[in-house]
Amino acid sequence: MTFYEFGFDVSGSGKCGEGKCVYVDLLRNVLDENDEKLATLQSHNTFGSFDVTLAMGMYVKESRQEYLAAMKALKERVEKKLKQDGLRQL
């Protein structure tokens, strides 16, 4: 999972081992699988990247705390932008 300014992507393997990546756009409330959009996002600044075991804190509690802080910061950025644009909150 990689955090961006107003969303995050989730990547993993599909049924036959093929790579799959989906961007969750929190401003538009959509899942975006467009390869060009994903490439554009990945070439810009990210706000953190986490493996599932790190996000769960399976081995180190600090990694779970970092994940929660990144998720909270993402939520705050999105809510601020939605409020600024006069749209609904999360």
C-alpha positions, 0 to 999 in steps of 0.5 A: 500500500502506498499513500498519495496526497488524496488516496492510496494504491493497493498492489498484489498478485492476481490468481495466476501470479500477475501483478495487480494495482488499484488506486483508491481515489478518496476525493472522487470515491472511485477505484482506478485501475488505469495504468497511466494514472498509476504510473503518473501517481507513482512518479510523484511524491508519495506519503509513505509505503507499507507492506501488509506485515508492517501495517499490521505491526506483526514484528515491530509495533513502531511500524503499525504506529507509522502506518496509522499516522500515515492513514490519519494524515491522509484522512486529514488531507482529504477532509481538508480538501473536501471542506475547501471544495465544499463537498461532503466529508469522509 
